[in-house]
Amino acid sequence: QEQLVESGGGLVQPGGSLRLSCAASGFNFRHYAMTWHRQAPGKEREEIAKITVGGRQMYVEETLLDRFAISRDDDNNIVYLQMNRLKPEDTAVYYCAALSRGIWGPGTQVTVSS
């Protein structure tokens, strides 16, 4: 009932861009901070971006700050992750979450390869 569903992943060449979307349903989306996480093969899941209620504050992991951006659309219950100048090491499953609510999406695969 309470769901997050990511979309927008896929195969992209190094240097390319993707915009991931996370659609929320079944809870009051606008009342929750939202986060993006990724898990590369053989590595732990890491939090890479966060946006607070109302989009008042945004955080992107330091090493990704110049390439990634997070945003949200509270009218349509969507949180976005814009990813630019993608590198092979960005290959991972990307997840969105409403951590304080305990809701996670199933993830979307991003593969950066030529």
N, C-alpha and C positions, 0 to 999 in steps of 0.2 A: 504494500500500500504506500509506504514511504519509500520513494525511489529516486535514485540519481542514475542517469543514463548518459554516458559519454558518446560522442560521435566526432567524426572529422579526421580520425587517424587514417593511416595508409602508408604507402611507399612513396618516398620523396628523395630526390637526389641531394647530395651535399650542397649546401648553399641555398636550398629552397626553403619555402615557408609552408606552415600549416596553421590553421586556426581550429583548435579543438573547442567543442561545445559540450556543456553538461546541462541537461534538462532535468529539473526537479519537479516532483509531484508528490502530493499527499502530506505535505507539511508546509508551515509558513516560512517559505524560502527567505523572504526579505528580512526575517528576524535572526538569521544565522550568518556568522562568518563562514566563508567557504575556502577550501584549500584544494590545491592540485598536488599530486604526488606522482612519482614514477618509480618503476622497478625494472632495471636492466637485468638481463640474464646473468645469474650467478651473483647478483648484488642485492643488498637490502633495499627495501622501499624507502624512498626519501621524500620529504616534503620540499617542494620547489617554489610554491607560491601561495599567498594567502590574501584574501580581501575581506575587510571587515564589513559589518552591517552598514548598509547604505553606501558602500564603496568609499567610506571616509578615509581609510588607510589601506595601502597596498604594500605587499612584501613580495619580493622575488629573491630567490637564493642568490647570494653574492656573485657567484661565478656565471650566473645566467642573466644577470640584471640587464646587460646590454643587448640581449637577444630575445628575451621572453617578456611578456606583459600579461597581467591578469585584469579582467574587467567583469562587470556583472550587469544584467538587465533584470531588475526586480519586477518590472511590469510583465515580463514573459518567463520569469523563473529560470534564467539561464546564467551560468557563469562560463566565461571564455578563457582560453589560454592561447594567446598569439605567440607563435614560435617562428623566429626568423633566423636566417643564416644557419640552418640546421647542419649538424655534424654527425658523423657516424656514431659517436659516443652518446648522442641523444636517443639512439634506438632503445626503446623500452615500452612497457605497457604503462599508459598514463591513466591515472585515476582521479576523480574528484570526490570530495567528501564534505559532509557537514559534521565535523568531528564531535562537537558538543551534543549532537543528536545521535551520534553513532551510526550514521548512514554513509555508505560507500557505494559508488558505482561499480559495475563489473569490469571497467577498464576498456581502453581502446589502444590497439597496437599502433605504434609509430616506428617505422623502419626507415632509416636514412642510409641509403646505399646507391651506388652507381651501377 
